[in-house]
Structure formats: C-alpha cells, structure tokens
C-alpha cells in the first residue's frame, strides 16, 4: 500500500518528471542523500527503469578510492502541502479515477475522502558545491557494488541528490469498492488507497487501515547519473540528454546477458549506455496524432508469442485467464508477479524467501499463476522444459499489465467482462490512414452500444489514445507524446484475447 500511495502522489505532482517514488519503507530508510543507487534497465522496451539501493547502504564516499566521506551542502525547504480530494462512488457511476465519464447508469451515491501526506519538505544537495568538492577524486572500480554493476553491464551508477520527506505521522488505508450496473451489465471492482495525517497525536483507524508511517519518511527522491571512465574518473550527467554508464561499454553493443529462456525470442539491442533504445520495435518512435494502424506491424511482432496461449488445453487456458483477471483490481499484485517472472526468465530462480514476503492470499495467487504458466516454485523448475515459450508469453503479458495505470487495469477488466476485446483488438487492422473505420463493421457491433463505448474510450484515454465515435465512423488516433502506452495497451488486450474462453 505504501508503494501505491507514493506512486499516486507522484502521478499528481510530478507526472513525467524526474522524481522516483519510494516503493517500500525499507527503501525509505536507505534513501539518504549521496546514497549510491543502481539504475536497472528493464527487460522490454516499454518498461520504465527501476532503481535499487545497495544492500549495505553505501554512500558516495564509500565507493571512492580514498574512502573519505563526502560532506555535501544540503538545502532544506518546504516542498508542497499535498491534499487530494477524491470521490468514492457507491453505485452506478464510474468516477474520475476511471476517466470521468457517466453512461447508462441508474442511481449513484458518492462520499468524498481526502488523501494527504500533509506538509512535505525537500532536501537537496548543492550540486555546484559537490562537484567542486569532488575534483580529482575517483571511483573505486574494484568496489564490490561497482563490480556488480559491471557484471550486469546495462546498469547505471546513480547518486541520490534530493528527497521528499513527510513532516507528520500518517496512516495508509485501502478501501475496496464496486461500481454496479453500468450500462445495465457491468460491475467494476477497484481499490482506492487513502493517506491521512495524524493530528494532535490522535490516530483514527478503521478496519481497512494497513500501515502507519512515522515522520520523517522519504516518499520520493531524485538521482543524478554518473558516467564512469576506465580509470575511475567520473562526470555527473546534469542534462536530461546525457546518460550515465561505464566507458568500456561505449565501444560496443551487446545483448541482454543471461537470458536462458529468451534465446529464441527477438529482443531489441541494448543501447550502448542507456539500456533499450527509446524507440518503437521497427526503429521509429510511436508518432503522435497518428492513426491506430501505425501500431499494426509492431503489435504483430510482439504478440506472435501469444500463439502458445491459444494452443493451451481449454481448462488450463481458462484457469490462467481467471487467475490473471483476478489481479486486474490490484496493481501491487501485478507488480509482484512481474518481478517474480522476470527473475525466473533471467535465470535467477526466485527463492521462497522472496515469495514469503508476499502475504496470503496474494502469495497463493502468485504460486497458482506461476504453475499454470509452467513453473513450479517449490522445485524451482519448469514443469515442461520444452514449453519455455509459455512462460515467455505470460511474462510479456504481465510486463505490459505492470506498465498500465491502476485505473486502466480496472477498465481492461470491464472490457473483458463485456467481451469487447475482439472489437478493440481489430481496430488497428481496419482503421484507415486517417484513423477512421466504419461503424457498420460487424465486429464493432458490441462496441458501439450506448454506454459501452465510453468504457473503451476511457481505457484508451488512459493509454494515450483518442477514441471517438460519430454517426458514421469511429476514429482512433494516438495523442501527443504517446510514449509506449498505446503499444502496452494492445499487448495487454491481445494477451487476454488469446486466453479468452471460447464461447
């Protein structure tokens, strides 16, 4: 719940910015100014990088050759007072969290709740003073933490240069609610996280409260990447177009190391410094304000791995569909499953210790889903070694789900319930160069029903795609700066469509 609360906070105040949300309270303790942080490039081109603190809580001074501590000048200032007022809809209306639309719904009820971390402070290092202080000092390239970065090759050394901290004790609670009778058919279940400041030492808890956090707690931080040379000299990458890395990597490109399950899967080359190139699969960026048909080639390339899902026995396919559908209302469980799958596919064989940290019934969900995907956690083995492609396909699907906003996951579940995936997955194949297709297309008959189209429209909106309907046609085009979200949405929809139970 802490991870979701901090993620929501950054979505509201720093969307697309440079801050990184703190995902666990343990990481909050490690988030000290000048901490060394590994920027880990992710497996697929659409995944955002993840950041990992050293297990021994190293600071910059610890990885310099002379080992002398660095004493930075720190600027402490008030950052923002964060308070988010939201409405929990009781019945018959999908609220702003799901795209701010109302459709063919009967009756509605709403209670307003406030989510607040209270007054926050920002602690930031004076970078000019730091660079002056570090002149002629070098990185110890034989330090264990640095050597591990070399082993992974794609990882980048970063330094924590700023953090956002709370000034009051807070409690984090999660509330589950269900939207009923939307369009006469739909019930959407979702979870809302609320953060409340403890006033005057009084804590008011309800049965949904799951976590209490003290002050000061770091909830977000910013890093600066380092470009490290062979001799240990280094530069700070102060401009957004500059990327960190290690000099010896600049002379060659390489494939992702240690991919035992992926030797037959076409992965993008890693960029010489910054991991996967920020490009579309065919080498071109996803264009803005373009017809949805521009996705067609790349959807086909990335979803061809889903053929193994269609070939599963009907019972196994249906059970896997049900298990994945169940977690669409819980982005945290999606992230946990993605992390386990990635470790398996990288050959790291996640131990039971990691899964023991996941509470029941979520842990049982993960174990059951992994077994349906062909992997037995207790024995840490593939159930059918010749069926590696099944685990690959599930990893692709879950990795896409993990990149979607929680609201989009809930709406994707609604589209699955309403059996809209055949129509939505067909759109890139039938839209013209202007992004248009006729409403008379037989496959679109369910989509154009009153009150149903708005659900798909909101899902697409959350994925940077405009979906509009006139009396004659449907128009589908990408938005400005679409990023990878349109592609991610289609990977997710095509994956569920491949698992869809046959009528």
Secondary structure, DSSP 4 states (H G I P E B T S, - for coil): -HHHHHHHHHHHH-TTSS-EE--SHHHHHH--TTBEEEEEPPSSTTSPPEEEE-TT--BGGGGBTT-PPP---EEEEEEEEEEEEEEEEEES-B-GGGTSB--SB---EEEEEEEEEEEEEEEEE-HHHHHHHTTT--B-TTSHHHHHHHHHSS-EEEEEEEEEEESS-EEEEEEEEEEEEETTTEEEEEEEEEEEE-BTTB----TTEEEEE-SS-EEEEEEEEEEE-TTS-EEEE-STT---EEGGGGG---PPS--TT-TTS-PPPEETTTEE-SS-TTSSPPPTT-BGGGGHHHHHHHHGGGHHHHTS-HHHHHHHHHHHHHGGG-HHHHHHHHHHHHHHHTT----HHHHHTSPTTHHHHHHHHHHHTTEETTTTEESSGGGHHHHHHHHHHHHHHHHS-HHHHHHHHHHHHTT-HHHHHHHHHH--TTSEEETT-GGGTTTTSTTTHHHHHHHHHTTTEEEEE-SSEEEEEEPTT-TTHHHHHHHHHHHHHHHPPP-
